[in-house]
């Protein structure tokens, strides 16, 4: 069952955002501008030259746009490189007592979530999941009393819930030691995810309740279980958490009110149910997981060739970007069935437009389909079939006639890299 989700604005004008998880669709967050040394280009004149060449491709964020795809990500979100400490708390309620043990609930998400981030980041994000309290934290009020529904705003229900969680955990937890918080709710609180999706992230909210002197401003809540009925829940059900944590690192929802038909299964911020999938190269650059030397900026008029290695393989040139304006451009990358990309059924060159002026949940990224109306190449549950065969193969060309842009796949090399030719006015 596919369920569409809608973007919800927080009533506070603090840059905070609520991200909602989906069945076959994605959820929300924002990333840190802080990058590890490994993610930086070389210092000195050579490094300066690289950064100067990339300047036209670092499309800027837009004032008033929630979770803009522009660079850099505003401050206030969790850092996305180096060691990130994630506090995990399992909660239940008087009217919804925890099913099994709290550690059983934790095991639904770990170590898979940590491994997913390690693979996607090429080891640049060391996600440390910590669980100082091993038992269920019982809330003082029934679940229904908090008034939590799909798309619930931060006030007043969630604010009260966060305050109760902090009070219950504070004797055993030093909240100031953590970069983000995951609240793993007992699955019998609220409806099944097949009926409505309650999982949500509050990110970058400086006015969140505080504990141990720090605001709990980057907090993800996970409810129910994302079981698509295919029998693969134990392998794939955890992926709601990397999606939600993507929001606390600064990434927007890529689904729209129509579902996942703008990005499909090419980014976990679009579809987080079903088979495993990775992040797009643009997001990896934004998060600091790709070096500047791994980005090729096609900003100059004329024709340029770019040799790209598969996104799932560490090292090599990963992303070509064709800027159209200060806020819009085309990203070009190679996707193969490797790493976190389990669902790829047509490997090749993925081309998509990035627009930093489009709000989260309204389609800030649009994948170009090389085989429009083909029906796709997969029938896997909760994978958007039509876009599954979107990548371009050797001999195929994408054209934006209005912009005068063409992107051609010249060929595939024996080492698995692809040669791509960009022509622009």
C-alpha positions as CSV (number, residue, x, y, z in Angstrom):
1,X,0.0,0.0,0.0
2,X,1.3,3.4,-1.0
3,X,0.4,6.3,1.2
4,X,1.2,9.9,0.3
5,X,2.4,12.4,2.9
6,X,2.2,16.1,3.2
7,X,4.7,18.6,4.3
8,X,3.8,20.1,7.7
9,X,5.2,23.5,8.8
10,X,6.0,24.1,12.4
11,X,4.1,27.2,13.8
12,X,7.4,28.6,15.0
13,X,9.5,30.7,12.7
14,X,12.8,29.1,13.7
15,X,13.7,27.2,10.6
16,X,12.5,24.1,12.3
17,X,10.9,21.4,10.1
18,X,8.7,18.4,10.7
19,X,9.5,15.4,8.6
20,X,7.0,12.6,8.1
21,X,7.9,9.0,7.1
22,X,6.1,7.2,4.3
23,X,5.1,3.9,2.9
24,X,6.9,3.9,-0.5
25,X,7.6,7.5,-0.1
26,X,10.2,9.5,2.0
27,X,10.7,11.9,5.0
28,X,12.6,15.1,6.2
29,X,15.7,16.8,7.8
30,X,18.8,19.0,7.5
31,X,22.6,18.5,7.5
32,X,25.6,20.1,9.0
33,X,27.9,22.5,7.3
34,X,30.7,21.0,9.3
35,X,32.9,18.6,7.3
36,X,35.7,16.4,8.4
37,X,39.2,17.0,7.0
38,X,38.8,14.0,4.8
39,X,35.9,15.7,3.0
40,X,37.9,18.8,2.1
41,X,39.9,19.5,-1.0
42,X,43.6,20.1,-0.7
43,X,44.8,23.3,0.9
44,X,46.9,25.9,-0.9
45,X,46.7,27.1,-4.5
46,X,45.5,23.8,-5.9
47,X,42.7,23.6,-3.4
48,X,41.7,27.2,-4.1
49,X,41.6,26.5,-7.8
50,X,39.3,23.5,-7.2
51,X,36.9,25.5,-5.0
52,X,36.9,28.4,-7.5
53,X,36.0,26.0,-10.3
54,X,33.1,24.5,-8.3
55,X,31.7,27.8,-7.2
56,X,29.1,28.0,-10.0
57,X,27.9,24.5,-9.1
58,X,27.3,25.2,-5.4
59,X,23.8,26.4,-6.0
60,X,22.7,28.6,-3.1
61,X,19.9,28.1,-0.6
62,X,16.9,30.3,-0.8
63,X,15.5,32.4,2.0
64,X,12.1,31.2,3.1
65,X,12.5,27.8,1.5
66,X,12.2,24.9,4.0
67,X,15.0,22.4,3.8
68,X,16.5,24.0,0.7
69,X,18.7,21.8,-1.5
70,X,21.2,24.7,-1.7
71,X,24.7,24.8,-0.2
72,X,25.7,25.2,2.5
73,X,23.1,23.8,4.9
74,X,22.2,26.4,7.5
75,X,23.5,25.8,11.1
76,X,21.5,24.2,13.8
77,X,21.3,20.7,12.4
78,X,23.3,17.6,13.4
79,X,26.7,17.3,11.9
80,X,27.0,14.6,9.2
81,X,30.7,13.7,9.3
82,X,33.0,12.3,11.9
83,X,31.7,10.6,15.0
84,X,28.0,11.3,15.6
85,X,26.5,10.1,18.8
86,X,22.9,9.1,18.6
87,X,20.9,8.6,21.8
88,X,18.2,5.9,21.5
89,X,15.3,5.9,24.0
90,X,12.5,3.3,23.8
91,X,9.2,4.6,25.2
92,X,5.7,3.2,26.0
93,X,2.5,4.4,27.6
94,X,0.0,3.2,30.2
95,X,-2.5,2.4,27.5
96,X,0.1,0.9,25.1
97,X,2.6,-1.1,27.1
98,X,5.8,-2.1,25.3
99,X,5.6,-5.3,23.2
100,X,8.5,-7.6,24.1
101,X,11.6,-5.9,25.6
102,X,12.9,-2.5,24.8
103,X,16.1,-4.0,23.4
104,X,14.0,-6.0,21.0
105,X,12.7,-2.7,19.6
106,X,16.2,-1.3,19.4
107,X,17.3,-4.4,17.5
108,X,14.8,-3.6,14.7
109,X,17.1,-0.6,13.8
110,X,20.6,-1.4,14.9
111,X,23.2,-2.2,13.9
112,X,21.6,-1.9,10.4
113,X,21.2,1.9,10.6
114,X,24.8,2.5,11.6
115,X,26.0,0.2,8.8
116,X,23.8,1.9,6.3
117,X,25.4,5.3,7.1
118,X,28.9,3.8,7.1
119,X,28.3,2.4,3.6
120,X,26.6,5.5,2.2
121,X,29.2,7.9,3.6
122,X,32.2,5.8,2.5
123,X,33.1,5.6,6.2
124,X,33.0,9.4,6.7
125,X,30.1,9.2,9.2
126,X,30.8,7.0,12.2
127,X,27.3,6.7,13.6
128,X,27.5,5.6,17.3
129,X,24.2,4.3,18.5
130,X,24.0,4.5,22.3
131,X,21.4,3.1,24.7
132,X,22.1,4.0,28.3
133,X,18.6,2.9,29.4
134,X,17.8,-0.7,28.4
135,X,14.2,-0.8,29.5
136,X,11.0,0.9,28.3
137,X,10.5,4.4,29.6
138,X,6.9,4.6,30.7
139,X,5.2,8.0,29.9
140,X,3.0,9.5,32.6
141,X,0.0,10.0,30.3
142,X,-1.9,7.6,27.9
143,X,-0.8,7.9,24.3
144,X,-4.1,9.3,23.2
145,X,-3.8,12.1,25.8
146,X,-0.9,13.6,23.8
147,X,-3.1,14.2,20.8
148,X,-0.5,12.9,18.3
149,X,-1.7,12.3,14.8
150,X,-0.1,12.3,11.4
151,X,1.4,15.7,10.8
152,X,1.0,16.8,14.4
153,X,2.7,20.1,15.1
154,X,5.4,20.5,17.8
155,X,3.0,22.3,20.1
156,X,1.5,21.4,22.4
157,X,1.4,17.5,22.3
158,X,4.9,16.8,21.2
159,X,6.4,19.5,23.4
160,X,4.7,17.9,26.4
161,X,5.9,14.4,25.3
162,X,9.5,15.6,24.9
163,X,9.4,17.2,28.3
164,X,8.1,13.9,29.8
165,X,10.8,11.9,28.0
166,X,13.5,14.2,29.2
167,X,12.3,14.1,32.8
168,X,12.0,10.3,32.8
169,X,15.5,9.8,31.3
170,X,17.4,12.6,32.9
171,X,18.5,10.6,36.0
172,X,20.5,8.2,33.8
173,X,21.2,10.3,30.7
174,X,23.4,13.3,30.0
175,X,21.7,14.7,27.0
176,X,24.6,17.1,26.3
177,X,26.7,14.2,25.2
178,X,24.6,13.5,22.1
179,X,24.3,14.9,18.6
180,X,20.8,13.6,17.9
181,X,18.0,11.7,19.6
182,X,15.9,8.8,18.4
183,X,12.7,8.0,20.2
184,X,11.7,4.4,19.3
185,X,8.0,4.2,20.3
186,X,6.4,0.9,21.1
187,X,4.7,-0.2,17.8
188,X,1.3,-0.7,19.5
189,X,0.9,3.0,20.2
190,X,-1.3,4.4,17.5
191,X,-2.4,2.9,14.2
192,X,-0.5,0.5,12.0
193,X,1.8,2.2,9.4
194,X,-0.4,0.6,6.8
195,X,-3.2,2.9,8.0
196,X,-1.3,6.1,8.7
197,X,2.3,7.1,9.1
198,X,3.1,8.8,12.3
199,X,7.0,8.8,12.2
200,X,8.3,12.3,12.3
201,X,11.4,14.4,12.8
202,X,11.8,17.8,14.4
203,X,15.1,19.2,13.2
204,X,16.9,22.5,13.8
205,X,14.5,23.7,16.4
206,X,16.4,26.0,18.7
207,X,13.2,26.5,20.8
208,X,12.8,22.8,21.6
209,X,12.6,21.8,25.3
210,X,16.0,21.5,26.9
211,X,17.7,18.9,29.0
212,X,21.1,19.1,30.6
213,X,21.4,22.6,29.2
214,X,20.9,21.7,25.5
215,X,17.8,22.0,23.3
216,X,16.5,18.6,22.0
217,X,16.4,20.3,18.6
218,X,17.2,17.3,16.4
219,X,14.9,14.5,17.5
220,X,13.3,11.7,15.4
221,X,10.2,9.7,16.5
222,X,9.6,6.2,15.0
223,X,6.2,4.5,15.4
224,X,4.7,1.3,14.3
225,X,6.6,-0.9,11.8
226,X,7.2,-0.3,8.1
227,X,6.3,-3.8,6.9
228,X,5.5,-4.0,3.2
229,X,4.2,-7.5,3.5
230,X,6.9,-9.0,1.3
231,X,8.5,-11.0,4.1
232,X,11.6,-8.8,4.1
233,X,10.8,-6.6,7.1
234,X,13.8,-7.9,9.1
235,X,16.1,-6.8,6.3
236,X,14.5,-3.6,5.2
237,X,12.2,-2.3,7.9
238,X,14.9,-0.3,9.7
239,X,15.2,2.2,6.8
240,X,12.7,4.5,8.2
241,X,15.3,5.6,10.7
242,X,18.1,6.6,8.2
243,X,15.4,8.5,6.4
244,X,14.3,10.3,9.5
245,X,17.9,11.0,10.5
246,X,18.5,12.4,7.0
247,X,16.3,15.2,8.2
248,X,18.4,16.0,11.2
249,X,21.4,16.1,8.9
250,X,19.5,18.7,6.7
251,X,18.0,16.7,3.8
252,X,14.5,17.5,2.5
253,X,11.7,15.1,1.6
254,X,11.8,14.3,-2.1
255,X,8.3,12.9,-2.3
256,X,5.4,15.1,-3.3
257,X,1.6,14.9,-2.7
258,X,1.5,12.5,-5.6
259,X,3.9,10.1,-4.0
260,X,7.4,9.2,-5.2
261,X,6.9,9.9,-8.8
262,X,9.6,12.6,-9.1
263,X,12.5,10.7,-7.7
264,X,11.3,7.1,-7.1
265,X,13.7,4.7,-5.4
266,X,16.8,6.7,-6.2
267,X,17.1,8.3,-2.8
268,X,16.0,7.2,0.6
269,X,14.6,10.7,1.2
270,X,12.0,9.8,-1.5
271,X,11.1,6.2,-0.8
272,X,12.1,4.5,2.5
273,X,9.9,1.3,2.3
274,X,10.8,-1.9,0.5
275,X,14.2,-2.7,-1.0
276,X,17.4,-0.9,0.2
277,X,18.4,2.3,-1.6
278,X,21.1,5.0,-1.2
279,X,21.2,8.7,-1.3
280,X,21.8,10.7,-4.5
281,X,25.3,12.1,-5.2
282,X,24.1,15.7,-4.7
283,X,23.1,14.8,-1.1
284,X,26.4,13.1,-0.5
285,X,28.2,16.2,-1.6
286,X,25.9,18.3,0.6
287,X,26.6,16.1,3.6
288,X,30.4,16.2,3.1
289,X,30.7,12.6,2.0
290,X,32.3,13.5,-1.3
291,X,35.4,15.6,-1.8
292,X,35.4,18.7,-3.9
293,X,37.9,16.8,-6.2
294,X,35.1,14.3,-6.9
295,X,32.8,16.9,-8.4
296,X,33.1,18.0,-12.0
297,X,31.4,21.4,-12.7
298,X,30.2,21.8,-16.3
299,X,29.6,25.5,-16.1
300,X,31.4,26.8,-19.2
301,X,29.9,27.1,-22.7
302,X,30.7,24.4,-25.2
303,X,31.3,20.7,-24.9
304,X,33.0,18.9,-22.0
305,X,33.6,15.2,-21.2
306,X,33.3,13.7,-17.7
307,X,34.3,10.2,-16.6
308,X,32.2,9.1,-13.6
309,X,32.7,6.1,-11.4
310,X,29.7,4.3,-9.8
311,X,28.4,6.1,-6.8
312,X,28.5,3.0,-4.6
313,X,32.3,2.6,-5.2
314,X,34.6,4.6,-3.0
315,X,37.0,7.0,-4.8
316,X,37.0,8.5,-8.3
317,X,34.9,11.3,-9.9
318,X,31.4,10.9,-8.6
319,X,29.2,13.7,-9.8
320,X,29.0,16.1,-12.8
321,X,26.8,19.2,-12.3
322,X,25.4,21.5,-15.0
323,X,24.3,24.7,-13.4
324,X,21.4,26.5,-15.1
325,X,21.2,29.4,-12.7
326,X,22.1,30.3,-9.1
327,X,19.4,28.0,-7.8
328,X,18.9,25.3,-10.5
329,X,21.1,22.7,-12.2
330,X,21.3,19.1,-13.5
331,X,23.2,16.5,-11.5
332,X,24.7,13.5,-13.3
333,X,25.9,10.3,-11.6
334,X,26.4,6.5,-12.2
335,X,24.1,4.1,-10.3
336,X,24.7,0.4,-10.1
337,X,23.4,-2.5,-8.0
338,X,26.1,-2.3,-5.3
339,X,26.5,-0.9,-1.8
340,X,23.1,0.4,-0.5
341,X,21.5,0.3,-4.0
342,X,19.9,-3.1,-3.8
343,X,16.9,-2.2,-6.0
344,X,18.8,-1.0,-9.1
345,X,17.6,-3.1,-12.1
346,X,19.0,-0.9,-14.9
347,X,22.4,0.4,-14.1
348,X,23.6,3.5,-15.9
349,X,23.8,7.3,-15.8
350,X,21.1,9.0,-13.6
351,X,20.3,12.6,-14.5
352,X,18.1,14.8,-12.3
353,X,17.3,18.4,-11.8
354,X,18.0,20.1,-8.4
355,X,16.1,23.3,-7.5
356,X,17.0,25.1,-4.3
357,X,13.9,27.3,-4.5
358,X,11.5,24.4,-4.1
359,X,10.3,23.5,-0.6
360,X,10.8,20.1,0.9
361,X,7.9,17.8,-0.1
362,X,7.1,19.9,-3.2
363,X,9.6,18.2,-5.5
364,X,13.0,19.9,-5.1
365,X,14.6,17.1,-7.2
366,X,13.2,15.6,-10.4
367,X,14.7,12.5,-12.1
368,X,14.8,12.4,-15.9
369,X,13.4,9.1,-17.2
370,X,15.3,7.7,-20.1
371,X,12.4,5.3,-20.8
372,X,9.3,7.3,-20.3
373,X,6.1,5.4,-19.9
374,X,7.9,2.0,-20.1
375,X,6.5,0.7,-16.9
376,X,10.0,0.2,-15.5
377,X,12.1,-2.9,-15.0
378,X,11.1,-4.0,-11.5
379,X,8.0,-5.3,-9.7
380,X,9.5,-5.2,-6.2
381,X,7.0,-4.0,-3.5
382,X,7.1,-0.3,-2.7
383,X,9.6,0.5,-5.4
384,X,8.3,3.1,-7.9
385,X,8.3,1.0,-11.0
386,X,8.1,3.7,-13.7
387,X,11.4,5.4,-12.6
388,X,13.2,2.1,-11.9
389,X,14.7,2.1,-15.5
390,X,15.4,5.9,-15.5
391,X,19.2,5.7,-16.0
392,X,20.6,6.5,-19.4
393,X,22.7,3.9,-21.2
394,X,25.6,4.3,-23.8
395,X,24.3,5.9,-27.0
396,X,21.4,7.7,-25.2
397,X,21.0,11.5,-24.7
398,X,19.1,13.7,-22.4
399,X,18.1,17.1,-23.8
400,X,16.6,20.2,-22.2
401,X,15.7,22.1,-25.3
402,X,14.6,25.2,-23.5
403,X,18.0,25.5,-21.7
404,X,19.9,24.3,-24.7
405,X,21.5,21.5,-22.7
406,X,22.3,18.0,-23.8
407,X,23.9,15.2,-21.8
408,X,25.0,12.2,-23.7
409,X,26.3,8.8,-22.4
410,X,29.3,8.2,-24.7
411,X,30.2,4.8,-23.4
412,X,30.9,2.4,-20.5
413,X,34.5,1.6,-19.7
414,X,35.9,-1.8,-18.7
415,X,36.4,-0.6,-15.1
416,X,32.7,0.2,-14.8
417,X,33.1,4.0,-15.2
418,X,31.0,5.9,-17.8
419,X,32.0,8.7,-20.1
420,X,29.5,11.5,-20.3
421,X,29.5,14.5,-22.7
422,X,27.8,17.7,-21.7
423,X,27.0,20.4,-24.4
424,X,25.7,23.8,-23.3
425,X,25.3,27.2,-24.9
